[in-house]
Every structure is written in C-alpha cells, then in structure tokens.
Amino acid sequence: MKYRFLFSLVIVFLLGACNKYSEGPAFSLLTRKARISNDWTLQSYTKDGTELFDVNAEEQNLSIEKDGTYSGTTITNVLGQLQSTSTNGTWTFENSQSDVNFLTSGSLLGVTYEIILLKNKTMKIRQTDFNNAVYDWTYIAD
C-alpha cells in the first residue's frame, strides 16, 4: 500500500512537470506538432488585457500545416466593402518547443510568439514588444 501511494505521487509529479505552456494542458496524447497543425480562426486579440479584435468587422484565419508551412487570411469590412489580404511562409518551433516562429515568404526575419496554450482546438500565443506591451492572440480550430 505504501508503494502504491509513493508510485501515485511520483506519477502525479511527473505529469505536472510535463506542462510546457503556462495555461496547459498538463498532458496530451497528441504531439505539439499535431496540436498546432490545424485551421485556426482568431477569437480574441488583446493588448495588455484590452480587447482589440472586433469579430463583426474582421476575420482572421491561420492554417498551419505539419510540413512546416502556414498561410493566413485577413478579411476586413471597410465602408461596407470586404477586403482580403493573404500571407504565407514557414513555421518552426523554437526554445524547446515553447515558442513558435513564423517566417513570411520573402522575409529575412521571422516573428516569434510564446505559446501560452496549445490544445487540439484552442491555441493562445503571446508577444511582448520593446515597450513591454503584451499582445495575446487566441485562436479556435474550425
């Protein structure tokens, strides 16, 4: 009985230590690459906790592929007219897979985001600028 308790305690400790991202999950059967590879829709965009994204005026989609490529589309409503912009490039994990870097095609320098949450259907990434402003993007899978 004593050994079962000790074994259970060790398992709980090890599973708790597996949490690479500050908002979880603590354990997943899917690899990080499998979880990040999805068709994402922006749900929320904040700066220092203040919401900046109007879901009624703008739509942002991000498609991340397992082969290391990505594409993104932004659709905005400007004076009743829909305008669309697209981007594509490559992505890589960095910093022991706690960050993701997006390198837009034709660019020499990518943009790195800290991964805060990475689940099968939810992803939250963060960027802190040189003025220490914190930007958070929360995506949901289609």
Contacts in CASP RR format, 6 or more apart in sequence:
PFRMAT RR
TARGET T0000
AUTHOR 0000-0000-0000
METHOD contacts of the structure
MODEL  1
MKYRFLFSLVIVFLLGACNKYSEGPAFSLLTRKARISNDWTLQSYTKDGT
ELFDVNAEEQNLSIEKDGTYSGTTITNVLGQLQSTSTNGTWTFENSQSDV
NFLTSGSLLGVTYEIILLKNKTMKIRQTDFNNAVYDWTYIAD
15 26 0 8 1.000
15 27 0 8 1.000
16 26 0 8 1.000
16 27 0 8 1.000
18 26 0 8 1.000
18 27 0 8 1.000
19 25 0 8 1.000
19 26 0 8 1.000
19 27 0 8 1.000
20 32 0 8 1.000
20 96 0 8 1.000
20 97 0 8 1.000
20 98 0 8 1.000
20 115 0 8 1.000
21 98 0 8 1.000
21 115 0 8 1.000
21 116 0 8 1.000
21 117 0 8 1.000
21 118 0 8 1.000
22 116 0 8 1.000
22 117 0 8 1.000
23 116 0 8 1.000
23 117 0 8 1.000
23 124 0 8 1.000
24 117 0 8 1.000
24 118 0 8 1.000
24 119 0 8 1.000
25 118 0 8 1.000
25 119 0 8 1.000
28 35 0 8 1.000
28 119 0 8 1.000
28 120 0 8 1.000
30 120 0 8 1.000
32 93 0 8 1.000
32 97 0 8 1.000
32 118 0 8 1.000
33 66 0 8 1.000
33 93 0 8 1.000
34 66 0 8 1.000
35 118 0 8 1.000
35 119 0 8 1.000
35 120 0 8 1.000
35 123 0 8 1.000
36 64 0 8 1.000
36 91 0 8 1.000
36 100 0 8 1.000
36 115 0 8 1.000
36 118 0 8 1.000
36 123 0 8 1.000
37 64 0 8 1.000
37 65 0 8 1.000
37 66 0 8 1.000
38 63 0 8 1.000
38 64 0 8 1.000
38 120 0 8 1.000
38 121 0 8 1.000
38 123 0 8 1.000
38 141 0 8 1.000
38 142 0 8 1.000
39 61 0 8 1.000
39 62 0 8 1.000
39 63 0 8 1.000
39 141 0 8 1.000
39 142 0 8 1.000
40 61 0 8 1.000
40 62 0 8 1.000
40 63 0 8 1.000
40 64 0 8 1.000
40 123 0 8 1.000
40 139 0 8 1.000
40 140 0 8 1.000
40 141 0 8 1.000
40 142 0 8 1.000
41 59 0 8 1.000
41 60 0 8 1.000
41 61 0 8 1.000
41 62 0 8 1.000
41 139 0 8 1.000
41 140 0 8 1.000
41 141 0 8 1.000
41 142 0 8 1.000
42 53 0 8 1.000
42 59 0 8 1.000
42 60 0 8 1.000
42 61 0 8 1.000
42 62 0 8 1.000
42 137 0 8 1.000
42 138 0 8 1.000
42 139 0 8 1.000
43 53 0 8 1.000
43 55 0 8 1.000
43 138 0 8 1.000
43 139 0 8 1.000
43 140 0 8 1.000
44 51 0 8 1.000
44 53 0 8 1.000
44 136 0 8 1.000
44 137 0 8 1.000
44 138 0 8 1.000
45 51 0 8 1.000
45 52 0 8 1.000
45 53 0 8 1.000
45 135 0 8 1.000
45 136 0 8 1.000
45 137 0 8 1.000
45 138 0 8 1.000
46 52 0 8 1.000
46 53 0 8 1.000
46 135 0 8 1.000
46 136 0 8 1.000
47 133 0 8 1.000
47 134 0 8 1.000
47 135 0 8 1.000
48 133 0 8 1.000
48 134 0 8 1.000
49 134 0 8 1.000
49 136 0 8 1.000
53 60 0 8 1.000
57 76 0 8 1.000
57 77 0 8 1.000
58 74 0 8 1.000
58 75 0 8 1.000
58 76 0 8 1.000
58 77 0 8 1.000
59 73 0 8 1.000
59 74 0 8 1.000
59 75 0 8 1.000
59 76 0 8 1.000
60 72 0 8 1.000
60 73 0 8 1.000
60 74 0 8 1.000
60 75 0 8 1.000
61 72 0 8 1.000
61 73 0 8 1.000
61 74 0 8 1.000
62 70 0 8 1.000
62 71 0 8 1.000
62 72 0 8 1.000
62 139 0 8 1.000
63 70 0 8 1.000
63 71 0 8 1.000
63 72 0 8 1.000
64 70 0 8 1.000
64 91 0 8 1.000
68 90 0 8 1.000
68 91 0 8 1.000
68 92 0 8 1.000
69 88 0 8 1.000
69 89 0 8 1.000
69 90 0 8 1.000
69 91 0 8 1.000
70 88 0 8 1.000
70 89 0 8 1.000
70 90 0 8 1.000
70 91 0 8 1.000
70 102 0 8 1.000
71 86 0 8 1.000
71 87 0 8 1.000
71 88 0 8 1.000
71 89 0 8 1.000
72 86 0 8 1.000
72 87 0 8 1.000
72 88 0 8 1.000
73 84 0 8 1.000
73 85 0 8 1.000
73 86 0 8 1.000
73 87 0 8 1.000
74 84 0 8 1.000
74 85 0 8 1.000
74 86 0 8 1.000
75 82 0 8 1.000
75 83 0 8 1.000
75 84 0 8 1.000
76 82 0 8 1.000
76 83 0 8 1.000
76 84 0 8 1.000
77 83 0 8 1.000
87 104 0 8 1.000
87 105 0 8 1.000
88 104 0 8 1.000
88 105 0 8 1.000
89 102 0 8 1.000
89 103 0 8 1.000
89 104 0 8 1.000
89 105 0 8 1.000
90 102 0 8 1.000
90 103 0 8 1.000
90 105 0 8 1.000
91 100 0 8 1.000
91 101 0 8 1.000
91 102 0 8 1.000
91 103 0 8 1.000
92 100 0 8 1.000
92 101 0 8 1.000
92 103 0 8 1.000
93 99 0 8 1.000
93 100 0 8 1.000
93 101 0 8 1.000
94 100 0 8 1.000
94 101 0 8 1.000
94 112 0 8 1.000
97 115 0 8 1.000
98 114 0 8 1.000
98 115 0 8 1.000
99 112 0 8 1.000
99 113 0 8 1.000
99 114 0 8 1.000
99 115 0 8 1.000
100 112 0 8 1.000
100 113 0 8 1.000
100 115 0 8 1.000
100 125 0 8 1.000
101 110 0 8 1.000
101 111 0 8 1.000
101 112 0 8 1.000
101 113 0 8 1.000
102 110 0 8 1.000
102 111 0 8 1.000
102 113 0 8 1.000
103 109 0 8 1.000
103 110 0 8 1.000
103 111 0 8 1.000
104 110 0 8 1.000
104 111 0 8 1.000
111 127 0 8 1.000
112 127 0 8 1.000
113 125 0 8 1.000
113 126 0 8 1.000
113 127 0 8 1.000
113 137 0 8 1.000
114 125 0 8 1.000
114 126 0 8 1.000
114 127 0 8 1.000
114 128 0 8 1.000
115 123 0 8 1.000
115 124 0 8 1.000
115 125 0 8 1.000
115 126 0 8 1.000
116 124 0 8 1.000
116 125 0 8 1.000
116 126 0 8 1.000
116 136 0 8 1.000
117 123 0 8 1.000
117 124 0 8 1.000
117 138 0 8 1.000
118 124 0 8 1.000
120 141 0 8 1.000
121 140 0 8 1.000
121 141 0 8 1.000
122 138 0 8 1.000
122 139 0 8 1.000
122 140 0 8 1.000
122 141 0 8 1.000
123 138 0 8 1.000
123 139 0 8 1.000
123 141 0 8 1.000
124 136 0 8 1.000
124 137 0 8 1.000
124 138 0 8 1.000
124 139 0 8 1.000
125 136 0 8 1.000
125 137 0 8 1.000
125 139 0 8 1.000
126 134 0 8 1.000
126 135 0 8 1.000
126 136 0 8 1.000
126 137 0 8 1.000
127 134 0 8 1.000
127 135 0 8 1.000
128 134 0 8 1.000
128 135 0 8 1.000
129 135 0 8 1.000
END
